[in-house]
Amino acid sequence: METLEPYLAELPFLKGLSAEHIRLIVGCASNVKFDAGQYIDREGQAANTFYVVRHGRIAIEIFHPTTGPICIQTVAEGEVAGWSWLFPP
């Protein structure tokens, strides 16, 4: 079984954390796969997860009532999405 520890230890977002902290994060991590076009989270849902993109891209969208979804950011491989819930507004 593949462990996420070596992958996470090399991420710029987590760079500099001790091996103990990386192991703690790995213990909380899940390896999940999403299909193209699938929504990961929606506005108003509990914000309690962040994602590391290993393959592909994530589009961060906002919904405008007249024009529909608008992409405001694209998150690529090796980047993280959903981290903003870690900090109060």
C-alpha positions in Angstrom: 0.0 0.0 0.0 1.4 3.4 -1.0 1.8 5.9 1.7 1.3 9.7 1.1 4.2 10.6 3.5 7.0 11.0 0.9 4.6 13.0 -1.4 3.3 15.3 1.3 6.8 15.9 2.7 7.9 17.4 -0.6 5.0 19.8 -1.1 5.9 23.5 -0.9 2.7 24.0 1.2 4.1 21.7 3.9 7.8 22.2 3.4 9.6 22.7 6.6 7.3 20.7 8.8 8.9 18.1 11.0 8.6 14.4 10.1 6.4 14.0 13.1 3.9 16.7 11.8 4.0 15.1 8.4 3.1 11.7 9.9 0.3 13.4 11.8 -1.1 14.9 8.6 -0.7 11.6 6.8 -2.8 9.9 9.5 -5.6 12.3 8.7 -5.3 12.1 5.0 -7.3 10.2 2.5 -6.5 9.4 -1.1 -9.6 10.2 -3.1 -10.4 10.4 -6.9 -12.9 12.7 -8.5 -14.2 12.5 -12.0 -13.9 15.4 -14.5 -16.7 17.8 -14.0 -17.6 16.5 -10.5 -18.1 19.1 -7.8 -15.9 18.6 -4.7 -17.6 21.2 -2.5 -20.3 23.7 -2.8 -20.8 27.1 -1.3 -22.5 26.9 2.1 -21.2 23.4 3.0 -19.0 22.9 6.0 -15.5 23.9 5.2 -13.5 21.2 7.0 -11.3 19.6 4.2 -8.5 20.7 2.1 -7.2 19.0 -1.0 -3.8 18.4 -2.6 -4.0 18.0 -6.3 -1.9 15.0 -7.4 -3.2 14.7 -10.9 -5.3 17.0 -13.0 -6.7 20.4 -12.0 -9.4 21.8 -9.9 -11.5 24.8 -11.0 -12.6 27.1 -8.2 -15.9 28.7 -9.3 -18.3 31.2 -7.9 -21.9 31.3 -9.1 -23.4 34.4 -10.6 -27.2 34.4 -10.8 -27.2 35.8 -14.4 -24.2 34.2 -16.0 -23.8 31.0 -14.0 -20.5 29.6 -12.8 -17.4 31.7 -13.2 -13.9 30.2 -12.8 -11.9 32.4 -10.5 -8.9 30.1 -10.0 -7.4 26.9 -11.3 -5.4 24.7 -8.9 -2.9 22.5 -10.6 -0.8 19.4 -9.6 1.1 19.9 -6.4 -1.1 22.8 -5.3 -3.7 22.9 -2.6 -7.4 23.9 -2.5 -9.7 24.5 0.4 -7.0 25.7 2.8 -8.7 29.0 3.5 -11.0 27.5 6.1 -7.9 27.2 8.3 -7.9 31.0 8.9 -10.9 33.0 10.2 -12.3 35.6 7.8 
